[in-house]
Each structure stands twice: as C-alpha cells, then as structure tokens.
Amino acid sequence: MIDPSAPLPKYLQLRAILLEMIEEERLPVDAPVPSERELCRRFGVSRMTVRQAVDQLVAEDRLRRIPGKGTFVARPKVQMPKELVSFTEDMRARGMRPGSVDLTGSTVEADARLARLFGADRGAEVHVLERLRLADGEPMAVERSHILAARAPGLLERRPADASLYRVLEEEYGIVLDAGEQTIEAVPAGEREAALLDVEPGSPVFLVQQRTFSRGACVEVALTTYRADRYRIHLGLESPHRAGHG
C-alpha cells in the first residue's frame, strides 16, 4: 500500500507496486493496466499520482500505450549478449523462437573501408547477406553481414534458408569463430529500417558494428540495427584502483 508518511513520493511508490506486479506476472505481458479510476480507488491516490507513475513506466518501456485502446504491459527488453553467439542460438537460449527473413544477398568488391576492416586488399570479393531477424515473430534487428568470399566460397548458394550463419560457417567451411569486437551507437532509425522493424522513422535504435575473428583473422564484418525498445545493454564495471589501494 501507499505510505503517505514515507519520504518516497507517492507516484514512485505506486510505480514500484506496479513494477512488482509486472515482474511477478500478476500483470502479464500484453495485459491491460487497470484504469486510472480503479488504481485511484485501490491505492487511495489522486489521478495525477496515477498518471505520473504510469508515465514513468511508459518512459521505461515497461508499459506501452495504444491510442484508442489503453495501456498495456510491454514485452521485457532483451539484454544484448556479451558472448559470441549467433542470433539464433541467443534467442533459443532465452526460450524465444528465432526467425529470419533474407532481404538481399550478393557478392561485391570490398571498398577501402571494408578492406581495412577485414585486413584484406581493396577489391577483394565479399559476400553480403542482409536479413531481418525475428523473435517469436516480432522484428528485432536488421543485420547486414559481410563475409570474405575467399574464406567461404559459394556461401550464398550453400547456406540453407533460415539457417544460422555461424553454424554454416563451422559445418560447411570449418570456420570456428572464437573472438569478436563491437562498437555500439544510438542513432535515429531511417525510413527503411523503421519500416522493417515496425517502428516510427526517427525512433532510437542501436547501431552495432561487429568484427568477428577465427584464429586471429577477421572473417565477418556485420552492421546490425537493433530496436532500442526491445534491447538493453548491461555492462560490468571494474574499479581502476587495485584492491587495497583505496
């Protein structure tokens, strides 16, 4: 219940109560949130307090408003993986059904930037595979993978539809990806990405550039646009001071 004498503002107390209801699944995903009148009656607070609490949870992407319908519990965000796993493996590990739609596939010559990222000669042939990645049927990311053709000849023809790219590289070409690096930026979604991801143009998205290596050699350069409303980033932090030195 709301404690009027507590130092925490009433709307933050109500936010905490609603968040607990969401996390304990008393308000499951896609369930409608009780009306303002019902929340006012149940917790003995004003409509202003209810609106502040709900607005806070909407801003945190824990609730979502649908015009003309109401406010509903949003799907929880997916934490960006910190290990080198394929999208398919990552979604399955989370108990979600992975899916993929091939958008484009071609073999091109590497420009100066791409050649530098690969550590290859300019003009080296590169396979380009662009896919829309899905989880439980919902669009999650647009992924554009570049693979050195010399390492995986005929990849676009030999890769089965909807197959894990990393699994194909390992099983068909004996390439085991053992290291990687990422650069993550927050950017506005362009019109094409927004349409594919089912978000509004200009909505915030995560743009991730990843280089993936096998035995020290760069095999893949990927540019992936992730929905920011479906992903979050968690980082572990270490103190710059050694233990025992304050």
Summary of the structure (lengths in Angstrom):
residues: 246
radius of gyration: 22.8
end to end distance: 41.6
largest distance: 70.5
contacts: 653
relative contact order: 0.11
helix: 28%
strand: 32%
